[in-house]
């Protein structure tokens, strides 16, 4: 394997790299639409506006039991050698998620004819060309805790401007917070029904159980935990792009924006969102990213270059960025999709503002230490830098569809 694990300190989004025309720009005081992610119809969930908080503290919705103290919150100790379990996780993603969606988008072998530099960085992936392989590999990589730097927007989320003080996070570094009608009323705008809430709580329970077992020394539980997250991201990829990657609209959009010598690879969705500004309207690939260096890929771009310095990606124009986020093997797109969750976890763990963290992290009005907090995927975009519409139930039904895929 070319890269063993991740470097602990990752570069983030600097203010000078944020375009004032981009909806992802934290300095742009705009609100996230309640009609779905980027105004897309249900089932076509791209990138929501990651604008900073512009509203007052959330109202209390209903009554909950006293907050539950999370389990011991030490970050899992990373193994000295990389686990090879990602291959089995990839097989599980391909078999399970494709079957649920009656498709083969994750399991089909992809060609390398339109690969980018990001597709050639990892020796372990050199002969593993399925989208499931890319997702599983980066789920495993990003299970190692790292300091996620978002210093360009830090003050807007109640975070220190010094990244040295950030507590490290990973997919498995913290327990997941409990999910109730009341807690969701303080973290998202569209609270789902009781069946969906129960499924979200089941996911949190499964994560927390497997995480506790891993901390107690079970490598099998770590693999099962990564399998759980692998299914989660495989299902999310279908909801974001794979179910509609080959539509006539996707083909037309790709033809409209394709740079010279480029054509849309199979399985790679192009979506043109007319509700966004010109700088932000084009969304590409597994997890729907804008080919604009100062847009929603900016934190991922800088952190990829810090994670993998011998395979750094140069800053380029839109044509260059289309080749990166729209590559045939989708390695960078998969990395960024998984890393987006680490970004919202980092906000929740390191913020000193009640708006930007789960209510269980501020019992009695005082904040828990970063090491003792829980995290949740279910946060409104402008409150915790969340990228994904289904995780915040942006259409009113897409969270249910995502969790039904995970737990079919």
N, C-alpha and C positions, 0 to 999 in steps of 0.2 A: 504493500500500500504506500503510495507516495506521501500521504499526509497522515500522521498518527495523531488523531484527536484534534483539538482546537486550541489555539492560543488563548490565554485567559483575558487579554485586554483587547477590545475590539473598537475600531474607530467608528464614529457615528455621523450624524447629519449636522453639518455646520450651517450657520445662518447664511453665509455667502453663497451656498449652493442651492438655496431655496428660491424658486422663481415666484415672483409676485403674481404671475398669471396662473400658477398651478394650484389646483384645488387641494393638493397635498401639502401646500405651503402652510406651516403653522402660524405664520403671521397674517394669513388671510382670514378675516373674521366672518366666516360663513357657516351656515348650519347644514347638517346632514339631512337630506330628504327623507321623509318617512314613507315614501312610496316605493321603496325598494332600493337596492344598491345601484348607485349611479343611474337611477331612473329606469332600470331594466325590469322587464316583466319577470314574474316568479319563474325560477328555474334558470335565469341568466344573471347570476349574481357576480358582478365584477367588483371594482374597488370603491368603497364608500369614501366620502370626503373625510380625511383624517384631520380635520381642523380642530383647533384647541377648544377647550370649554368656553362657551359664551353664555351660559345660563346660570341661574342661582342653584343653591343646594337642592337636592332632590327631595320631594315630599315623602313622608313615610306612608307606605302602602300596607295596611293591615298590621297585624301583630305577629311576631315570631317568638319562639322560645329564646332563652338567653343564648348568645353566640357560643358556638362549640369551639373549644380550644383545639387548635390543630395538633397533630402528633408531633413528636420531636422533630425539629426543622433543620437538622444538620444537612448540608448539601451532600448528596451521595459522593463517595470517594471514587474518582475516575480510575478505571483499571489501568495498569501500566502498559498493557498490550490491547489493541483494538479488538473488540469482540467480532467474530465472523457471523454472528447471528443475523446480520442484516439480510443475508441471502435467503434464509428461511422466512424472515419477515416479508421480504419481497414476494416470495412465492405465495404466502398467505394473503397479502394484499391483492395480488393478481387473481387468485382463485376465488376468494370470498367476495371482493367488491365487484369484480366483473360479473360474477354470477348474479348478485343482487340487482345489478343494472342491466342484465341481459345483453352484455356487450363484451368486447375484448380490448377496449382502449388501453387498459393498464398492462395487459399481458402480451400484446403483440410486439414482436421484435421490430424496432425502428431502424431506419437506415441512417448512415452517417454522412449522407451526401451534402446536407446543409448544416453540419455541426459548426459551433462557434468554439472559440478558445475555451470557454467554460465547459464544453463537452469533452475536453481532452485532458483534464487536470488530474483525474484520480485513476490510478492504475487498477484498483479493484473494480472499477466500472468499465474498463476497457473492452470487455467482452460481454457486458451486461447492458443491453440496450433497450430494455422495457422502461416505460414510465414508472412502473412499480419499483424497479431497481433504484431509480433516482430518488423516489420518495423514501424508500426504506433506508437507503444509505444515509440520507441527511437526517432522518428521524434518529438514527443511531448516533451520528456525529453530534447532533444538537441535544443529545441527552447528557452531554458533558457541560457542566456549569461554566459560564463566562460572564464577564462584565459587559453588558450591552449598553453602549454609549449612545445617547440621544441628546448630547449636550446642546445642539442647536435649538431644541425645543424644550430643554429641561425646565426652565423657569415657568413655562406655561403649564406644566404638569406638576409643579411643586417639587421638582427634583433639584438637587445641587448642580451647580455649573461645573463642578469638579468630578470627573468620572472616577477618580481614585476612591471616592467614597461610595460608589454604587455597589450594592450587594449583588453577587453573581446569580444568574438564573439559568435554568435549562428547562426542557420539557418535564423533567422529573425532580427538579431541585426542591419544590415546595408542594405541599398538599393542595388539592383543589378545594375551594370554598363550597359551602353548602348552597344549594339552589332551591329557593322558595319563591313564592309569589311576592313576598315583601322584599327580599334581597334583590330580585330581578327588577322590581320597581325602582330601585336605586342605582341600577347599573345599565339598564337598557330602557328604551322608550316603548317598545311593543312587547308587553308581557304575554307569553303564550298561555294556553290552557293547561289544566292539571296533568293531562297525559304527557305532554311534552316536558313539563317541569319534572315529572317523575323520571323520564328517560335521562334528562340532563343530570339529575341527582344520582341516578344509577352509574352514569359515566364517572362522576366525581367519586362515588363510593368505590368503584372498581379501581380507579387510579390510586386512591389512597390506600386501599388494601394491598395492592401489588407493590406500591412504593414502600410501605411499612415492612413487607416481607423481604424486599430487596435490601433495605437498610439493616435488616437482621441477618443478611448474608446470603440470600437466595439469588443466585444468578439466573435461575429459571424464572423467578418472578420478574426480574429485570427484563428478560426477553419477552415475557407475556405482557409487561407494561408497554414495551416498545411495539409489540404487535397491536395492542389496543390503539396506540397513537397512529400506527401505520394505517389501520382501517379508517380511523378518523380522517386522516389526510387524503386517503384514497377516495373516500366518500365525498370529501370536500372538493376534490378535483373534479368529480363528476358534476357536482352542483355548480361549481364555478365555470366549467368550460367543456368538459369531455362529452357531456350529453348533447351538446350543440356545436361541436367543433367542425363538423363537415356540412353545415347548412349552406344554402346558397348565399345567405347574408355574410357568413364568415368568409366564403370564397371571394365575394365581391369586395369586401373590405380589405382583404389581403392583397388583391390585385390593385386596388386603389393606392395603397401605401407602400407596396413592395419596392425596395431599392433595386437598382440595376443588378441583374444576375441572381436575384432571390425569388423564390416562389414558396408559397405556404406549404410547410411540411404536413404530412398526414397527422391528424390528432391535435394540431395546434390551432386553437381558436383565435380569430381576430374579431374584435367587437368595437364598433364605432358608436360612442355614446354622445348623442347630440345635446344632451343636457349639460355637458361639461365644456369648459373653454377649449380652445384649439390645442393648448399645451397638454391637456389631460384627457382628451376624449378617446384616444386609441388605447385599447386594452388587449393584451396578447398573452396566450399560453395557458398552461395548467392553472395558474392562480391569478391570471389577469393583471398584468403589470403594464404600466405606461412606459413606452420607450423614450423616456425623458430623464436625463441624468439627475435633474433637480426635482424629480417627481417621487412617486412612491417606491422606486427601487433605490433611492439614494442611500438610506441606511444600510440596505443589503449590499450594495455595491462596495461601500467602504469597508464593511465588515468582512465580506468575501476576500478583499485584498489584504486585510490583516490576518485572516484565517489561513490563507493560501498565498503567501507572498511570492512564491516562485511561479505562480500562475495568475498573477494579478491581471485584472481587466482594465484596459485604458479607458479614460473618459472619452466619449465620442459623441458625434452628432446623432440625429434620430435614425439615420440609416444604419449606423453602427449598432445602436441600441436595439433596433428591430432584429438584427442578426443574433444578438445575445439572448433577449427574452423570447424570441421566436425561433430558436434553434431546433433542429430535428430531434435531439435527445433530451432537451429541456432540463439540463442539469442545474444551471443557474436559477431558472424559474422555480424548480423544486426546492432548492436551497432557500430562496427568498420566501417562498410560501411557508415553509416550516419556521424560518427565522422570524417572520412577522408575529408569530405567537409569542416568541421570546421577547419581542419588543414591547408588547402590551403587558406581559408579565413583569418586565423590568419597571415599567411605569408604576404598576400596582404595588410592587415591593419597595420601591425607593421614593415614592411620592410622600409629601407631607401635607397634602390637601385631601380632605375627606371626599371630595367629588371624584378623585382619581384612584380610589382603592375600595375594596369591598367593605361593607359595613362591619363585618366580623373582625376587620383589622383595626377598628377604632372603638372598642367597647368603652362605654362610659365617657366618650369624647376624647380619650387619649389614644395615641397610636402605639401599636405593637412595634417591637423591633423588626427590622427587615427580615431577620433570620426566622422570626416566629410567625410571619404572615402566611396567609393562604392566597391563592391566585384563582382567577376564573377566566375562561375564554369568552364569557358572555358580558361584554362591555360595549357601550355605545362608542362609535368611532372617535368623536371629538373629546371624549372623557378619558380614554386610556390608549389612544393611538391604535385602535383596532382596525384591521384591514378588511375583514371578511363580513359581508352582509348576513349570511346564514347564522353566524355566531351571535349576532345581535337581533336576530329575528326581524330583519329589515322589511320583509314583505308581509309579515304576520303569519306566514306558514312555512318559510324555508328552513327554520331551525328544526321543526318537526320532521321535515323530509330528510334532512341530514342525519338526525339521530335514528330515524327508522332504518336508514341504510346501515348505520353502525350496528344496530341491534336487531336486524331482521332475523 
